[in-house]
Structures are given as C-alpha cells and as structure tokens.
Amino acid sequence: MSSSQARQQAVRNLYNAYPFPPEPLLNEPPPGYNWRWHWQSAHNFCTGRKPDRQNVRILDAGCGTGVGTEYLLHLNPQAEIVGIDLSEGALEVAEKRCQQSGVRQDHQAPVSFQRLPIEQAGELEGEFDLINCVGVLHHMPDPIQGIQALAKKLAPGGLFHIFVYAELGRWEIQLMQEAIALLQGDKRGDFVDGVKVGRQIFGSLPENSRLVKYDKERWSLENHRDASFADMYVHPQEVNYNVKTLFELIDASGLEFLGFSNPAFWDLDRLVGQEPELIERAKDLDERSRYRLIELLDTNISHYEFFLAKPPIEITDWSADDLLAGAIAEVQPCLNGWPSKSLFDIDYGLVSLTDAEFAFMEACDGTKTVGDISQTLGFDLDAVRSLQKRQLIMLSLANS
C-alpha cells in the first residue's frame, strides 16, 4: 500500500469510527437554509441573474453523513442529486438522514449515494451543473488531484462551491493536533484513544492557557460531540492553506475563480477603513495581494469558502438602464422573514427595508419587468441595482 493509499485508508477509518458531521437525524425537513446549496441563489450570486432552468445535476463530493446533501435535496426539488464519500459508515447515515426527514420521498428527481473516493470521480456518469465540496479537499492526500478530478466533471458554465481550511485561524488547532499525536505515540491512529488524550489535555491545562481559551471561545460548543472533537483534533490527514497556496490549488484546477462567498469579509474597509491613507496605498495591490493583506490583519480566518466556474461563464452586468428595465424581477427565495420590512438576508444579517423598497419587492412576482414596476411605483433604477447587489431580489432576462 502506497503512502497516499495508507493516508486515504486512515481517513476512511476515522469517518467509519466517527461518522461526520454528527448532527442528529430529523423527522422533518432541515430548518433554514444555506444559500450556497440553493441552485438559484448560488447562480444568482455568481452570475448576477437567476438560472434559466432548475432541472440540473448536483454532485455532493465528500457528502459525509449527508447534512449538506439533505439541504441540497430540500432546496433543489427538481435537481438530480448524487452524493459520494469515502466512508461507508457515513454514507449509511446520509441515506438514513435523507429518508427519515422525508426530503428524499418529496424529491422530484433521482437521488443516489455511492462509496467513491473523489480521486475516482471520473467514474461517475455525465457532468454536473453544481458541485458542492465542503470540508473535504483539505483532508485528501493530494488535494490537487482531487480538485482536478472534480473539475473534469463540471459542465461548461457550471459552478463549483468549495470550503477548505485556512492556516492562520487554525494555528492553535494544529498545535493541539501535534501534542495529541506525541502523547499517543504508537497508538496514533486509534481515534478513540486520541479523543481521550485530547480531552485529558484540555482538562489538565490551566485556564489561562491559550489553547484552552481559544477552544472555549471558538469551538467548544460543537466539540462536546466526540465525532467533532476527533475531526478537529485527531484527524490523520489535513492541509491548511494561506492565500498563496489556496490560489495554487485553484490555478491547478483550470477553473475560473468567481470570488469568495462572503465578500463583505474580504473587504479591506472592514479592517482599516478608518484610515483613508492605508486604503489609498492598498489600491496598488493586485487582488491576491489584497486578500493576503486581509488575512494577515485578521488572523481569525479559519477557512475559505468560494466559487469556481468552468468557462464559458456569462456574468450579467445590469449597468445599462435598458437591459435592467427589461429584466424580470422576483424576491430572493433565501430570505428569512419575508414579507416584512424587517427581515434576515441570505447570510442571516438583519435588513431594514424602506417603505419604497418594500413596495417594490412586493411587486416582484416573477412576471413583471423592472421597468413596469419602477414606473408604477416611481422607484429609481439605481435603487433596484442596490436590491440586486444586496441579494434581496433576483433578476432574469425577459427572453430567457
């Protein structure tokens, strides 16, 4: 067995011992939403417009126990969903989860699960319009091989949603991982023992220990479950990225980087906006250097979440008044609290709509053009652009 195969087997053994994520199974559809798993919302975020069709193919690559897969089924009833994972134990839970909550029975398109390493994704039939790969690539012996295998299965114009770890925000985790491994010695690979050792370390360290304080501040609420603790602190295979190595991974995929899915977080104004001279100096930085500056100034960044696409990808620019006026408008489906002037946006941020904004959104029924609504209500087109930019409405071309 090669070194790579041994590490892959170790990851499989971990997730068979501790299926992950360990969220409880429900007897009803999952609550809320993650818009990144909602085809319409993800497409709208990435391209500026609502997709033309809903009967797409979605791959959940490294689906684990199916927490994300369950949402994919629930939020995309017309999409064919395929979930793959290395662990048969995790897949068994995933199938049970989607069955028990009822989302599988309610789904209008085929759903299937398959034990298949991501490196062998080429064995899957056809291409996919959306590939979801959350918390997986960084646990592969060769993440570049993994991202390239998945990129080959992405349809032209398709979207690829990825989540990987960032090294600066996980520095204390890396220290604890090494400490546990040293104390385990020859028992390394015994994940139950690793959890036991880790719990003992945290229980023994003084309260003012940086490791203890960091864990309590950021991770302890989820790490009371042994499966979560094991995934974080005794994982046998992990790669942590910085902006430079992240884009090396992205460049190796051959796909186009569309942007981080939490763009407000990657806005330098958030950190040094009170000092105009620094903002002015930063204007000369290229995009990647700017991102690197942000992560250097905010060392709490523990992961990167972003979208890639396979060219050709068409981005719609609504700056032309005639194009915008002819667009069909509807309310973004991933809003919590609509219809109300006080609601939560796609990222669960509180939004307070003006009377005019609320009236406009109420009129966005998916049949009227922006021009017709604006003319009737006297609503300015720049205000429409603001709603679209804030992901409160979706637009589609009238002839699509």
N, C-alpha and C positions, 0 to 999 in steps of 0.2 A: 504494500500500500504506500503510495507516494505521500509526501508531507502534506500536499494540498488535500488529498483524499482523507487523510487522517484528521485534519482540522475540520473538514466538512462533516465527517462522521461524529466528531466531538460536538459540533453544533447540533446535529440531529439528536444525539444522546441527551443534550441539555433540554431540548424542547420536548422530547419524549418524557423526560423526568418531570419537567415543569412546563406544561403547555402554556403558551404565551400569545396574547395578553390573557390574564386570568380573570377578566371581567365576568360576572355572573350571567348565566343564561336567563333570558326573559320569556315571559308568556305573552308578550305583546311586542309590536314593532319598537325599535330603539327610539329613545327620546331625542328631540332636537335634530341637529344636522351638522355635518361638516361640508361646507360648500365645495371644497376641493374634490369631494367624492360625488358631487352632483354635476352630471354632464353639462347641462345647460349653463349652470353658474360658472363652472370651470372654463368652458368655451367662451363665455361672455367676458370673463376676466382676462383671458389670454388674447382674444382677437378683437374685443370691443363690440361684439354682436352675438345675438342668440344663434345657436346652430340651426341648420336647415332641417335636421332630422333627429329623431330620438331612438330609432332602432339601430343603435350602434353596438359594437363589440367592445367589452371591457375586460381587461386582464388584471386580476389582483395577484401580483407577483410576490410571493412570500406572504401568503394570507394569514398564516398562523392559525389562531383559534377562531378567525372569521369575524372579529369585531368590525373591521373596515368593510369586509365583504357583505355583512348584514346591512350596513348603511348603503352600500352600492346597490344592492337589490331593492332596498326600500325607496331610495331616491331616484332610481332609474328603472321604472317598471317595464319599459319596452326594450331594454338593452339585454343582449346576451352576455352573461357573466361567467367567467372562468377563473377559478381560484387554484393556485398551485403552491405547494410548500414542500420543504424537505422532510418535515416531521409527520409521520402517520398519526401520532398521538394528537398533535394539534389539529390535523385535518378532521379527525373523528369528532372533535369538539366543534369545529367550524360547521360541519354538516348538521350536527345536532342543534347548534345555536340557530341557524337559519330556518330549520324545520320547526323548532319549538316556538319561536317568536311569530311564526305564521308568514314571514316575508317571502319564504320560498313558494308556499302554496299560492300566494297572491301575485307572484311574479308572472308577467305575461310572455316571457321569452325564456329560452333554455338557460339552465344553470348547471354547472358541473364543477367538481373538485378533482384534483389529480395530484398524487405524490410525484413531484418532478423538481429536481434541482433547477435553479434559474439558469445555470450554465447550459442546460439542455432544453431551453425554451424553444429552440428551433424545431423540436419535435411536435410542437403544437400546430394545429391546422390553422391556416389563414393568418390574417393580420388584425390588429386591434386599433380602434379609434382612440381609446384611452387606456393607458397602462398606469396602474397605481402600484408604487413600490415604496412602502413606508417602513423605515427601520430595518432594512434588510441588507442593502449593499454593503454597509459597513461591517456586517458580520460574515462576509464571504472571504475565503482565502485570496481570491483575486477579483476585487470589485470591478476592475476594468473589463475583465472577461464577462462579468455579469451584466454590466450596463450595455456592452456591445451585443450580447445575446438578445437582450430585450429590445434594443434599438432596431434590430433586424425584423422584429415582429410588429413594429409600429407602422401603421398605414400612413401613406403620404398625407400631410396635413393633420396627422394625429398628435395627441398630447400625451406627455409622459410626466406624471407627478411623482416627485422623489423627496424623501426625507432621509438625511444622514447626519451623523454626529459631528459636532464642532469641538476641537480640542481645548480651546481656552476655557470654555464654560464647564468642561468636564475634567479639569485638572485634578481636583480632589478625588473624583471617582477613580481616575487612573492610579492615584497613589494608594487608595484602599484596595484596588484590584491586585496590585503588586504585593501589598502587605499580606493579604489573604493567601496568595499563591506561595509566598515564602513560608508562612506558617503551616500550610497544608503539606508542603514537601512532596513526598511520594504519593500522597493521597489526592494530589491535584487531578482533577477530572472526576472526582467524587463530588457531585454538585450538592448533595445533601450535607456532606461534611463541610463544604465551602460556605454554605449558608450558616451553618452552626458556628464556624470560626468567625465569620463576619459579624454575626450577632454578638458573639463574645467580645470582639474587639470594641465595637461601639458601646457595649455595656461597661467596659473597663476603662475607656479613655476618660480623662477629666472633662467636665462640662465646657471648659473654655477651649477645648481642642478645636482647631479649625475644621477638622474632618467631621466632628460631631455637630458643630454649629451649621456647617454647610448642608449636611444631610437633613437636619431638622428643618432648616429654612426652606429647602427646595424639594426634598424627595421623600421624607418620612411618611407622608400621608399615603403615598402609593406603595411604599416599600414594606408596609406591615404584612403584605402578602409575600410568602416565600418565593413565589414564581417571579414577582417583580424584583425582589432583592437579588435573586440568582441572575436574572437577566442583566441587572446593572453591575453587580459586583463580582460575580464569578464566571462571567462569560468567557469561553475558551478562545474566542476569535473576535477581535474588534479593531477597527481602523477609525481614528479620529482625524477630521480634516481641518485645515485652515483655508482661507480664501484661495491661496495659490494652489494647493493640492486639490481643492474642490474643482477648480476650473481645469486642472489637468485631467480629472476624471470626466468632466463634461466634454472637453475637447476630444477625448478619446472615443466618445460615443458617436461623433459625427453628426450630432443633432444641434439644433439652434436653441440657445438659451433665451427664454422669453422673459425671465425675471423671477425674483423671489415672490412667494405668495403672501408675504406680509410686508409689502413695500414701505409702509409707514415706519417700520422698524429699521429699515435701511436708508432712512433719510437723515443726513448728517445734521440737519437743523435740530433734530431731536436732542443732540448731544452738545453742540457748540453754537446753536442758533443765536445765542445772546451775544456772540462776539462776531460782528459783521466782517472784520478783517480776516478771521480764520475761514469763514465761508468763501470769501473772495479768493484767498490763497488756494482753497481746495478746488476752485473752478478749473485749474490747470491739470488736475488729476484725471487719468482715464478711469473708466467705470470700475475696473477691477481694483485699482489702487484706492479708489474711493471706498469700495467695500472693505478693503483691508484696513483702512484707517478707522472705519466704523467699528470693526470687530476688535481692534486694538484699544479703542476707547471704551468699549462696553464688553468687558471680559465675562459677562454673564451669558453670552450667546452660547447655548449648548447644542444647537442643531441648525441645519439649513433646510429649508423647505422651499421647493421651487418647481417650475415647469420648464420642460424642454419640448421641442416640436420637430417633426420631420418635414423638411421643405418638400413642396412649396407650402408655406403657411401665409394666408391672407389676413393682414391686420386692417381693420376698417377705421379710417380717420373721419370723424364726424365734424371736422372743422368747416367744411363747406355748408353754407346755410341751405342750399337747395337739396343736398343729399340728406341732411338731418331732417328737414321739413317733410321729406317723403318717406321717412322711416316709420315703421310700426312700433309702438311703444307698449310695454307691459311691465307690471311690477315684478321686481326680482323675487323669485319664489322662496329664497332662503332668507326671509326676514322674520323676526320673532316679534309679534305684537301688532302686525298689520291686520286690519286698518285702524290706525291710531296716529296721532301726531307725535306721540312719544313711543318709540319702538327700538328694537335692537337690530343692528345691521348684520351683515354676513359674518362678521368677526365678533358678534355679541357686544359691540360697542353701542352705547346709548346715543340715539339720534333724536333731536327735537326738530320736527318739520314746521316750517312757517305755514300759515293758512293757505298761501298760494301754492306752495309745494304739495301740500296735502291734497288740495283740489285737483292739481294736475295729475298726481299719481292715482287718485280715484278714477280719473277719466281714462287711464291707461288700461284698456281692457283687451289689448291684443288685436284689435280690429281697426282702430282709428290711427291716422297718421299724426305725427308730432305737430305738423303744420296745422291740421284741423283743430287739434286740442288747444294749441297755443293761441290760435286766432280767436277761438271761442272764449278762452279764459283770459286773454291778454297776458300770456306767460312768455317771458323772454327766452329766446333760443339758448342764450348763454346759461340761463338757469337750468334748462334741460340738460345741457352738457355737464353741469355740476352734478345733477342727479345721476347721470350715467357714469361719470367718473367715480362717484362715491358708491357705485354698485347698488343703487337703490331702484333703478329701472334697467330693463334690457331693451335693446333696440334690434330690429331686424330690417333688412332691405325689403321694400314693399313688393318687389317682384320675386322674392325668394320663396 
